Amino acid sequence: MANPRAQVLFSSDVRNMDDWARRTRIPLTTADALGATYARAHRWLQVLRLRLIRDYKWTDAPCNDHRMLFSLETSSIWRSSVGLPAGPKLRLQLPVHASSFFSPERRIQWQMVFHSDIFESVRKICPPINDILSLVQCLLTGVVTITFEENLPQGIYRTIRGLPSVSWVNENESSLVEIFGVPHYRALVRACRDTESAYKLEVIPH
């Protein structure tokens, strides 16, 4: 039996957000309200950007696109036998406006960001990257999920995690309350604590 393989997946399909809203019992709001909540998260995202630069050897990447909140880059974490980066530079970008995540012409751009080694491997050794992932999961639940696939005799069992751990939500209470307000924060805690709300299981028969 193969070990479960974890993968971060980006999807701009609003139906996923609707599905997760029902699952978490946190109703979807309007596009304007989502945008306003995301805008309140800018300050925390910029703090995480500065931590990446200060503590993890990331640098600001040249970017002439005013629609980007920031654009960072760093060398690959993998090394060749002589100690040189064994791959291209990694680039992390986030938009100014949440609506950019749902723009059809930008879908591939965001897939390249969230499906990259940044979220596959770097997040496991770099807390600010994991914080960014967890925050996006709270802001836009269903847009970025972590999927575990296990190949079993009955089929492929796909466990999908749509929310961060309840310990992460508790540790970041003050920042999350500032962004979401107390009632929404409490709803997040309830949903993250409940396995049926934070996860869903799909079985794909062979």
Secondary structure, 3 states (H helix, E strand, C coil): CCCCEEEEEECCCHHHHHHHHHHHCCCCCCHHHHHHHHHHCHHHHHHHHHHHHHHCCCEECCCCCCCEEEEEEECCCCECCCCCECCCCEEEEEECCHHHHHCHHHHHHHHHHHCCHHHHCHHHCCHHHHHHHHHHHHHCCCCEEEEEEEEECCEEEEEEECCCCHHHHHHCHHHHHHHHCHHHHHHHHHHHHCHHHHEEEEEECC
